[in-house]
Amino acid sequence: MRALYTIPLSEIVVVANLGQLNIPWQELSKDALDGVIQEFVTREGTEYGALEVSMADKCHQVRQQLERGEALITFDESTQSCSIVPVG
């Protein structure tokens, strides 16, 4: 069994056995952050229920979750992709 450990690298934390980086949203440019959020909210399976929610509203909601610390951006080295995941 491999040990799970983190290595602080500036403000980025590497979760070694998962190959995943936590990316502080504040360190991304506005365009990069907008791109990550837009890609996330347009993924297949992102569900907002029976109500129709505009792309702008979805992006705004995700940005607020990041700002409040309720979600974080991760980068998976094996798939070379970003995701936004809930905290806790």
C-alpha positions as CSV (number, residue, x, y, z in Angstrom):
1,M,0.0,0.0,0.0
2,R,1.4,3.4,-1.0
3,A,1.4,6.2,1.5
4,L,-0.7,9.3,0.7
5,Y,1.3,12.5,1.2
6,T,1.3,16.0,0.0
7,I,4.2,18.2,-1.0
8,P,3.6,21.9,-0.8
9,L,5.0,23.5,-4.0
10,S,4.5,27.3,-3.6
11,E,0.7,27.4,-3.2
12,I,0.1,24.3,-5.3
13,V,-0.3,21.0,-3.4
14,V,0.6,17.7,-5.2
15,V,-1.3,14.7,-4.0
16,A,1.4,12.2,-4.9
17,N,-0.4,8.9,-5.4
18,L,-3.3,10.5,-7.2
19,G,-1.3,12.5,-9.7
20,Q,-3.5,15.5,-9.0
21,L,-2.7,19.2,-8.5
22,N,-4.9,21.6,-6.6
23,I,-4.8,24.9,-8.5
24,P,-5.6,28.1,-6.6
25,W,-8.2,29.9,-8.7
26,Q,-6.7,33.3,-7.7
27,E,-3.5,32.5,-9.6
28,L,-5.1,31.9,-12.9
29,S,-5.6,34.7,-15.4
30,K,-9.2,35.9,-15.9
31,D,-9.3,34.2,-19.3
32,A,-7.9,31.0,-18.0
33,L,-10.3,30.9,-15.1
34,D,-13.2,31.7,-17.4
35,G,-12.2,28.9,-19.7
36,V,-11.9,26.3,-17.0
37,I,-15.3,27.3,-15.6
38,Q,-17.0,27.3,-19.0
39,E,-15.5,23.9,-19.9
40,F,-16.7,22.5,-16.6
41,V,-20.3,23.8,-16.8
42,T,-20.8,22.5,-20.3
43,R,-19.7,19.0,-19.6
44,E,-22.0,16.1,-20.2
45,G,-23.8,15.2,-16.9
46,T,-23.6,18.7,-15.3
47,E,-27.2,18.9,-14.1
48,Y,-29.1,21.9,-12.8
49,G,-32.5,20.2,-12.5
50,A,-35.8,21.0,-14.3
51,L,-35.0,24.8,-14.4
52,E,-33.2,26.2,-17.4
53,V,-30.1,28.0,-16.2
54,S,-28.1,30.3,-18.6
55,M,-24.4,29.6,-19.2
56,A,-23.6,33.0,-17.6
57,D,-25.6,32.1,-14.4
58,K,-23.9,28.7,-14.2
59,C,-20.5,30.2,-14.6
60,H,-21.3,32.9,-12.0
61,Q,-22.5,30.2,-9.5
62,V,-19.3,28.2,-9.9
63,R,-17.1,31.3,-9.6
64,Q,-18.9,32.2,-6.3
65,Q,-18.3,28.6,-5.0
66,L,-14.6,29.0,-5.8
67,E,-14.4,32.4,-4.1
68,R,-16.2,31.1,-1.0
69,G,-13.9,28.1,-0.7
70,E,-16.7,25.7,-1.4
71,A,-15.0,24.3,-4.5
72,L,-11.5,24.0,-5.9
73,I,-9.8,23.5,-9.2
74,T,-7.9,20.3,-9.7
75,F,-5.6,19.2,-12.5
76,D,-5.2,15.5,-13.2
77,E,-1.7,14.8,-14.6
78,S,-2.8,11.4,-16.1
79,T,-5.6,12.8,-18.2
80,Q,-4.1,16.3,-18.6
81,S,-7.5,17.8,-17.6
82,C,-8.9,20.2,-15.1
83,S,-12.0,19.7,-13.0
84,I,-13.8,21.7,-10.3
85,V,-14.7,19.6,-7.2
86,P,-16.6,20.4,-4.0
87,V,-14.5,20.9,-0.8
88,G,-15.3,18.6,2.1
